[in-house]
Amino acid sequence: MIFNVTRFAMAAAILGASALTATAQEYTPENPECIAPANPGGGWDFTCRQVGKSLQDQGLLGSTMQVVNLAGGGGGVAYAEVVNKRSNDNDLIVAASSATATRLAQGAYPGNTMDQVRWIGAVGADYGVIAVAADSEIGDLAQMLETMKNDPTAISVAGGSAVGGWDHLKVLIAANAYGIDDVRSIKYIAFDGGGEAVTQLLAGSVQAFTGDLSEARGFVESGDIRVIAVLAPERLSGDFADMPTAREQGVDAIGANWRGFYAPGGMSDAAYDAWVSKIADLYASDAWKDVMEANGLAPLDLQGAAFEEFVVNSVSQIEKISKEIGIIK
Amino acid sequence: METLSNLADGFAIALTWQNLLLALLGCFLGTVMGALPGLGPSNGVAILIPLAFTLGLGPTPSMILLTSVYYGAMYGGRISSILLNIPGDEPAMMTCLDGYPMAQKGMAGQALSLSGIASFVGAFFATWGLIFLAPQLVKIALLFGPAEYFALFALAFMTLGGVSSTNQAKSAFAAALGLGLATIGVDTQTGVPRFTFGEVHLYDGLDFLVAIVGLFALSEVFIFLENRHGAADATKSKLVIGRLTPPLSMLKECTPTMLRSSALGFLAGVLPGAGASLGSFISYSMEKRLVDKKGTFGTGDPRGVAAPEAGNNAAAGGALVPMLALGVPGSGTTAVLLAVLLSLNITPGPLLFANNPDVVWGLIAALFIANFMLLALNIPMVGLFTRLLLIPPRVLMPIVAMVSFVGIYGISGSSFDLLVMIGFGIMGWGLRKFDVPLVPIILGTLLGNTMENNLRRAITIDDGNWFTLIDSPLAVGLWIVALIGFVLPLIIGRKVRKGMHKRRDEEGSIAD
């Protein structure tokens, strides 16, 4: 309890001070380290490595950020490690995403909650897409959901996350918004990563794909698959402008997989502010805009207290959906 | 020939002094990392990523460095398999079966050279396959749905009998044990944790690297501790190194084996989710079925060394096909390479060959260069490697134990994994006493999850209809091969085996 009180006091202090601390940049991490809570090759690993490289390229960090892969428990091992053992480390940040929020919301990190760490900022968001094969008979999202409503067995949806994971939730959010009451009847097939799921869509094993835009874009450009809905508030810019949103088809569903960082709960305010401003500077740079462009990341400009609030909201939203669909009680 | 002119352009990109030096560095580091138990290709590549970034290398030089490490590690894995009976990484596991007995017969040098040549042949053909067949091969990957994958894995397990032991029941027990261990962790199809006892470290299941190092390396150390005053030193000191290069007759005998295994391994590599381990495993068991008329596999047959090595190196090349052409990694290592490409702002996928031809062809040329370099680097070093056998076990075993602990802790940074490793070590020690083969256990843990997931995906897609498993001609074909592979040796092999039984039982305790 005492811990919680101090955390809230701290959060309040940051809320008040964040506008003023932009100049307070005295702290410089000596051995910057980024924990990627997964094996090399995944999204978290990418977040650490890409941000580490860009921070160094931009001169925001004097030395190379060391990337440590601490896989296990869908990020739970790293979370427990940071909370229990490295709570006072000022040089450490940890890659996080919607998947982190999803697991926190569903209590999949036993004994850990989201207020045990400090949330630094986002570096972009990857909007969810629902796609079908290029030659599919399914024309748009409404048609697919209508088919599902009448016969849930007719359409299998493939995604890269486990059941109850973020890719699964996106379809359920859309189905829920369309008015399918028993969303549990929807057939979701979990694959090991979005790439494998898209491959199975191309192979014809499944009828639809749910995932992130970045996972689908290569196949969209080559004309192999067709995106029937982007789960974004409005149409995306550039190459993706002709993808219809779910909203304009009358399905009020939004799903963004954000990518960002958290830091140990006991990090000093000076260090926290320094990291927040580094991530903010990086986000504002043109070089990062190119990286986002190249990787299909959409803007999500949230740092410090604003980001903390965003994570709180997204955890409670996911908790609510998960309860509704019976994933948690 | 547009392809060949593209390849020539690739060589023009790759053949600079800087790139050649990077390739040499990568090959050397890769070989060392592959040979150390615990550090496999995927960790080797991951460790060197910061180096590539710190040096400020562009996309092509970075990929040249990292793929050299990749190929190097695939070469290096065999060294400790042959010399110590401890696989350096998971695909090198099958090389233990005949490589270690060869070394014990005083043919260590020949086994190392032969496996080096087999690795070269496998990688060489795989690279050509990558050049000419990449776009077409993608279509093969698309023929494999969940049902076909399940049939493929079933094929792997059904041809397992007798791969590593004369006693089929013990093999079956070991495989079942491995499959059981694979069920630990969060089940992806329902999100429910199984056998985790609330321990978050177990949510992702057991890391098979930890299992391999425990089962093979640590149990070896335990066996040594048990025998330290007795037999261990006595038998080791009698070891002779013998000639270092294989005689031409041996190469000739192995050539068809290498060619068949290269093709098979390459195909296994192309399938995302199958990968190098399956490649070396299927190569070995198929080759055993095809040419092992006298039952010499498992007792130091050179073909038993050539098959898995050609197979796993060909699979390493094959795994690059889905990574480059689909953006789907076929193995752990290609997942790392994919991440590197992404962080260099290159998106692999259907359009990579059109959008970034310099990267693709530079990379392919680099693969050729790395492959020749590895052959040139490895053959002269065989003499050096074999000296390892002259180190007395009382010096060697503590080093093995140290490398195991440091290696595993270095990768995962978790003391929990060390405890799991010790647990596997004790289990391995016990199982060796009962003459239960260890290889099927690893195969079970390695492939069990994918196999189970594919079965359940297939069934879910078809609403619980089990006949979906034999719904496509490809699946039916795979099942037929699996059944033949399972039944035929039981009928025909019985006679052959009778004659061999006595001798193999005597050697059974070492040839696991």
Interface residues (C-beta under 8 A of the other chain):
Chain A: N39 P40 G41 G42 D45 F46 R49 Q50 G52 K53 Q56 T64 Q66 V67 V68 N69 L70 A71 G72 G73 G74 G76 V77 A80 E81 A108 Y109 P110 T153 S156 A162 V163 G164 G165 K187 I189 A190 F191 D192 G193 G195 E196 V198 T199 Q200 L202 A203 G204 S205 V206 R217 G218 F219 E221 S222 D224 D290 V291 A294 N295 I327
Chain B: S42 N43 V45 A46 I49 P50 F53 T54 A141 L142 L143 F144 G145 P146 V186 D187 T188 Q189 T190 G191 G198 V200 H201 L202 Y203 D204 P272 G273 P322 L326 G327 V328 P329 G332 A335 V336 L338 A339 L342 S343 N345 T347 P348 G349 P350 L351 L352 I411 S412 G413 S414 T450 N453 R457 T460 I461 D463
